[in-house]
């Protein structure tokens, strides 16, 4: 009887241990993109922005891979506004994070110094974040620099427009 009880307990423990990764691992499918209408509705600011500077402000830990992921702040100048209480010339700070290398899609939006892009943003305190992974709209002016700082407190500035 004790032997049967131990055998059942062992089976239960094995089932839990072997089934646990399925319970804690994230889904590997990219969520559906939001429509333009839904993005605009959910956003606090919809604007054409110019990224003046991107700074690495620290790192967070990717719990799945146990690796650091860098955190960034982009200083963006408002060029044109479709929705929101900002005006051309205003400066906003956009927070975003480095993406894990093996993820199936872009779960965050990256911004590069010098680019001008339409984007949908949601307020996060005094700063902003992208509303959804497809929050980047039409790229008006590409960046000449497609890299981001790799050390906290390091920043890359855009060349001054002529």
C-alpha positions in Angstrom: 0.0 0.0 0.0 2.8 2.4 0.9 4.6 1.4 -2.3 1.5 2.2 -4.4 1.1 5.5 -2.7 4.8 6.4 -3.4 4.4 5.4 -7.0 1.4 7.6 -7.4 3.1 10.5 -5.8 6.1 10.0 -8.1 3.9 10.0 -11.1 2.2 13.2 -9.9 5.5 15.0 -9.3 6.8 13.9 -12.7 3.6 15.2 -14.4 3.9 18.5 -12.6 7.6 18.9 -13.4 7.3 17.9 -17.0 4.1 20.0 -17.5 5.4 23.1 -15.8 7.3 24.6 -18.8 4.1 24.6 -20.7 2.4 26.6 -18.0 5.1 29.2 -17.5 6.6 29.7 -21.0 5.1 32.5 -23.0 3.2 32.0 -26.2 5.4 32.2 -29.2 2.8 33.8 -31.5 2.8 37.5 -32.3 -0.5 39.1 -31.1 -2.7 40.4 -33.8 -1.9 44.0 -35.0 -4.4 46.7 -34.1 -6.2 48.5 -36.8 -5.4 52.2 -37.5 -8.8 53.1 -35.9 -8.1 51.1 -32.8 -4.5 52.3 -32.5 -5.8 55.9 -32.7 -8.6 55.3 -30.2 -6.2 53.7 -27.6 -3.5 56.3 -28.1 -3.0 59.6 -26.2 -0.8 61.0 -28.9 -0.7 60.3 -32.6 2.0 62.3 -34.3 4.8 62.6 -36.8 8.0 62.8 -34.6 11.7 63.3 -35.2 14.0 61.4 -32.9 16.7 63.8 -31.7 18.4 61.5 -29.3 18.3 58.0 -27.9 19.8 57.2 -24.5 20.4 53.8 -22.8 19.0 54.4 -19.3 19.6 51.0 -17.7 18.6 47.4 -18.1 15.9 45.0 -17.0 16.1 41.2 -16.7 14.5 39.0 -19.3 13.1 36.4 -17.0 12.7 33.8 -19.7 16.4 33.9 -20.8 17.9 35.4 -17.6 19.7 38.0 -19.7 19.7 41.7 -19.3 17.6 43.7 -21.8 18.6 47.4 -22.2 16.0 50.1 -21.5 16.0 53.3 -23.6 14.5 56.8 -23.8 14.1 58.6 -27.0 13.9 62.4 -27.1 11.4 63.1 -29.8 10.4 66.5 -31.3 6.8 66.8 -32.5 6.6 67.7 -36.2 2.8 67.3 -36.8 -0.1 66.1 -34.6 -3.2 64.1 -35.5 -4.4 63.4 -31.9 -3.2 64.7 -28.6 -2.4 67.9 -26.6 1.1 68.5 -28.0 2.1 71.0 -30.6 4.8 71.1 -33.3 8.2 71.8 -31.6 7.2 70.2 -28.3 9.6 67.5 -27.0 8.4 64.2 -25.6 10.3 61.3 -24.1 9.4 57.8 -25.4 10.4 54.8 -23.4 11.2 51.4 -25.0 13.2 48.3 -24.4 15.7 46.1 -26.3 14.0 43.0 -27.7 15.1 39.4 -27.0 17.0 38.0 -30.0 14.9 34.8 -30.4 11.4 36.3 -30.0 9.1 35.7 -33.0 8.2 39.3 -33.5 8.7 42.9 -32.4 6.8 43.2 -29.1 8.2 46.7 -28.7 8.8 49.6 -31.1 12.4 50.7 -31.5 13.3 54.3 -32.4 16.5 55.5 -34.0 18.2 58.9 -33.9 17.4 61.1 -36.9 14.3 59.3 -38.1 11.0 60.9 -38.7 8.1 58.5 -38.3 4.4 58.6 -37.6 3.6 56.8 -34.4 0.9 56.1 -31.8 1.8 56.7 -28.2 0.2 56.2 -24.8 1.1 58.3 -21.8 3.0 56.8 -19.0 3.4 59.4 -16.4 5.2 62.3 -18.0 6.7 60.1 -20.7 5.2 57.9 -23.5 5.4 54.3 -24.8 4.2 52.8 -28.0 0.6 51.9 -27.9 1.1 48.4 -29.5 3.8 46.6 -31.4 2.5 48.0 -34.7 2.3 51.5 -33.4 4.9 52.7 -35.9 3.3 54.2 -39.0 4.8 55.6 -42.2 8.5 56.3 -42.1 9.0 59.8 -43.5 12.8 60.1 -43.0 14.9 57.1 -42.3 17.7 57.2 -39.7 21.3 57.2 -40.9 22.2 55.3 -37.8 20.4 51.9 -37.3 22.1 51.1 -34.0 21.3 51.9 -30.4 23.6 52.6 -27.4 24.8 49.5 -25.6 25.9 51.0 -22.3 23.8 52.7 -19.6 24.1 56.5 -19.8 25.4 56.3 -23.4 23.4 58.3 -25.9 23.4 58.7 -29.7 22.3 62.1 -31.1 20.8 62.7 -34.5 22.6 65.0 -36.9 21.1 68.5 -36.9 18.6 69.0 -39.8 19.7 71.4 -42.5 
